[in-house]
């Protein structure tokens, strides 16, 4: 069950990261460099931390990596909202879709962290 949850979060985080890379390219083409680098860094970091969490050395390490991923997702939402407010991005269907994707990943991370903290089980990677 935990592996299924990991795979779902990772799949969504990877798809989201690809959207962020495309957003970065778009912003670079429109001469926005500072915020585009920030959103690229935080938006692609989510999946990297989820992966690190899956291979964590302990339950505490797993939770720590997921908390970092959660923070990165929250930061990504901040940058996207700032890009909208500064009018580098239009508040259109595509922008709302990327915000919804990030929010969904954020909610999944919060749920996984709560579950891990409540359970007395080991981390999802059963080989540890």
N, C-alpha and C positions, 0 to 999 in steps of 0.2 A: 504494500500500500504506500509506504513512504517513497519508494522508488518511483511509483506512478505519479505522485505529487511532485517529486523533483523533476521528472521528465516533462510534466505539463508546465511548470514554472520555467524551466530552462528553454523549452520550445517557444514559449511566449516571449521570454527575455531575448532570445536570439532573433526572433522575427522583429521585435521592437528595436533591437540594436541596428538591424538592417535599415529600418525606417529612419532611425536617427542618423545613420551614415548618409542616406539620401538627403535628409534635411540639411545636414552639414554642407554637403556639396551645393545644394540650392542656395544656402546662405552665403557661402563663399562666392558663388557666382554673382550674388547681389551685394558684394563688398561688405558683408558683416563678418568680422573676424573674431572679435573678443567673445561675444556670447555664443557664437557657433562652436568655438573650441570647448567652451564650458559644457554645453549641452551634449557635445560629442563624447567628452570624457565621462560625464556622469551617466549618460544614457547607455553607453556600451559597458560600463563597469558593473551594471546590475547582473547580467548573466555571468560575468567572470567571477563575481562573489558567490553567486548561487553554485557554480561549479566548484569553487574552493570549499564551500560549505559541505557539499556532497562528499568530499574527500577529507573532511575534517578529522583531526586526531582525537577529538573528544566531543562530548555533547556541548560543552561550553564553547568550544571552537566553532562548532556548527552554528550555534545560536549567534555567536559574534559575527560570523560571515553573513548570515541572513540579515542581521541588524544593519550591517554595513550596506548590503544590497537595498534594504528598505530606505536608508538615508539617501542613497544615490538616486533611488526612484523619486523620493520627495524633492531632492535637489533638481532633478530633471524637470519635474512639473513646474518648479519655480522658474527655471530658465525659459521653458516654453511659454509660460504665462507672461513673462517679461518681454519675450520676443513679440507676442501678440500686442501687449500694451504699448510697445515702442514702434509698432506697425511694421516690423520686419516680416512678420507673418500676419496673414489675414485671419480673422476669426471666422473661418469657413468650416465646411463639413470635414475636410481633410485634417485640419488642425484639431477640431473637436474629436476626431477619430484617434489621433495619436495621443491626445490627452486621456481619452477613455481607456486606451490600451495601457498606458502607464499607470493609471488609477487601478485598473484591474490587477496588474502585476503587484502593485503596492498592497492591495487588499489580500492577495494570495500570500505575500511575504508575511504580513501581519498575522494572518491565520496560522501559518507554519511556525512562526516564532512562538505564538501562544500555545500551540499544541506541543511543541518541543519542551517548553517550560513546564507545562502541566504533566506531561508523561514522564514516567520513571524509566522509559525505555532508552536504548542506546541510540546513537545517531543513525540516520538512514542507510549509510553505507555499511551493510551487514558484514563486510570483510574485516571491520575494525573491532 
